[in-house]
């Protein structure tokens, strides 16, 4: 009898004969192939999880609230961050909300200037500008000045001595490259700016 396999292993064995027919995908920009366990689909199709809104009737939503708490705890542990969102529609709207929160939380800055590298997904940049730009936030795009596909110190150097509220960092970025998060975060913090992370933990 064959050894037991997790669902991803069993699926791989079933699909192995079709490998020769596989078409390469170069779409990139956040669309990466990854395995989603069957149990996730079973849980996600339950009616109480269809809405992105956080339930407001605590007495009727204990299970959902417990799940959201577990999700936030897990995400905070994975990212080593102090906070995690629970109920935003997608990464683009989450970036807009995080930018608004950064402006409200950073009391050392009055500029409401958010630096957004061109390595952040263009849909995210557009959505954040559309949602939060109408509330006085100024999103300034950092150009890509190297062939590395990452945000560089050269692009940041022109902002020396200026009042910046926050710097957005996407990991992995739109090109699938890993940014030097420590260096970018240190740069922001040295100038009393906050770092806003756009993270795909998958």
N, C-alpha and C positions, 0 to 999 in steps of 0.2 A: 504494500500500500504506500502511495506517495506521501511524503511528509506534508503536514498542514502548512498552508500559506496564508499570509494576510491578503485582503482583497486586492491590493495593488499588485502583489506577486501573482495571484491567480489570473488577474486581468492581463498582466504581461505575458503569461504563458499562453493564454487563449489568443492574444493578438500577435504573438511571435511570427506566425506564418505570413502575416500581412506586411511585415517590415519592408519587404522589397517593393511594395506598392506605395509606401509612405511618401508623401509629398513634403518637401522641406518648407517650413514656414519662416518667413523673414519679416513678419509684421512688426515685431518688437513693440516699443512704446508702452510697455506695461503688460502686453499680452504674452505671457510666458506659459509654456506647458507645465502643468503640475497635476499631481494626483489628488482627487477629492474623494475621500472614502464614501462608500455607499451610505453609511450611517448619517453623514452630514446631509445628504439629500433627503433622507427620511425625516430628519428633525426639521430641516428648513421648510418642508412643505406643510408643516402643522400650521393651522390657522392663526394661532397666537403670535407667530413670527413673521407674518406677511407684512405688517406695517413697520416702518422705520421709526415710528413715534414711540417715545418712552411712555409706558402706561401711567396714568395719573390716578387711578383708583387702586390704591395700595391693597385694600382689603380684598379686591377681586383679582389681583395680578401677582400674587406672591411668587408663583413659579417663574413667571417671566422676569420679575425683578431680581430674583435669585440668580437666574441665568445671566442677566446683564451684569450683575455684580461679579460673577465668576469670570465673565468675558473681560471686564475692565481690569480685574486683578491679574488675569493671565497676560493681557497686553502690557500692563504696566511692568510686570516682571520681565517679559520678553524684551522690552525696550529700555528698561532701567529708567523709566520716566516717572514723574510724580503723578501725572494725570493721564487718563485715557477717555476718549469720547465714547458714548454709548448709543446714540441714536441720530446719526446724520446719514443722509442718503448715500453719498459717495465721497470719494477722495477730493473732488473739486469743491463741493460745498463745505467739506470739513476744513479745507485750506482757507476758505473765506472766513469761516467762523474762528479758526485758530488765529488768523491775522487780526480780526477784530478783538479777540481776547488778548493778544499780545499788545495791542495799542492801549487797551484798558489797564493791563497789568504792569506795563513798563512806565513807571512814574518818573524815571530819569529822562525820558525822551518826550518832546512835545511835537515832533515833526510829523508823526503819523506816516513816516516813509518806510515802506517794506521793500527790501531788495529781493528780487526774484530772478535767479539765474535762468538763462535760456535752456538749461538742462532740465528744468521742470516741465512736465508735460504741457503742451500748448493749450489743451482743453482746460486744464486746471488753472492756468494763468488767466485765460479768458473768463472763466466762471468766477474766479475770485475777484477779478476787476469788475465784473458786472454786478456781483452781489455786494461787495464791500466798498468798491470804489465810490458808490453813491453816498456813502456815509463818511466821506472825507479822507479815506485812506489813499495814499499815493503809492501805487505799485511801480517800481522802477526796475526795468529788465537789465540784468547783467549780460553783456554779450559773451559769446563763446570765443575766447581769444587764443586758444591752443587747439591742436589736433587730438588732444587726449580724450575729448568727449566729457571732460569734467570741469567743474568750476575752478578757476585758477586764482592765485593770489594777485596776478596781474590785473584781472578784472576788478578785484576788490580794492586795489591800491588807489584808485581815483576817488575813493570815498574817505580817505584818511582825514580825520579831524571834523568830519561832518556828523550831524545828528541823525542817527539811524535808529528806528524803533525795533526792527526785526530783520533777520535774514532767513529766507526759506531754503531748506535743504531737502531734496528728494533722494531717497535711497531704496532701491537702485534708481538711477535717474532715467530720463526718457530714452537714452541710448543704451540702457542696460548696463552702464558702468557704475562702479562703486565710488562714491565721493569720499574724499578725506574728511569725514565728519568731525573728527577731533580738531583738525586744523581750522575748519570753517567755524565750528562752535567757539573755539578759543578766540578767533578773530572777532566774532560778534560780541562775546562777553567782555573782551578787552575794551570795547567801545560802548559798553553799557547797553548793548542791544540784546534782544532775545533771539534764540534759534527756534524756528518753527519747522518741525520735522514732518515730511510726507513719506510715510514708511509702508512698504509692502512686506509684511512678515512672512509671507508664503515663500 
